[in-house]
């Protein structure tokens, strides 16, 4: 089973869900706006990807919270990701033992097709 984490109105999440639908993959969707992201989920994703891929330092939430001024280390970034799920780069995909962050059609084709 493919588990997709994100928010429904995110363009990258829409592209990922469309990709899976077009290729007849069944997915389980976890909505950041309706469900809480736990610190154990964050740790799992970081361990199987990287904090730099997961932490969205380009979004509105990052700018509004003025996190650049805090000069966060990895632990600080993890704490913020647990508190504010809109800082998580989307989508996050769990598939087998892999964690894929973001949407890259070629990468998806290599992994899923």
Secondary structure, DSSP 4 states (H G I P E B T S, - for coil): -EEEEE-TT-HHHHHHHHHHHHTT--EEEEETTTSPPPHHHHHHHHHHS-HHHHB-SSSHHHHHTTGGGG---HHHHHHHHHH-GGGB-S-EEEETTEEEES--HHHHHHHH-
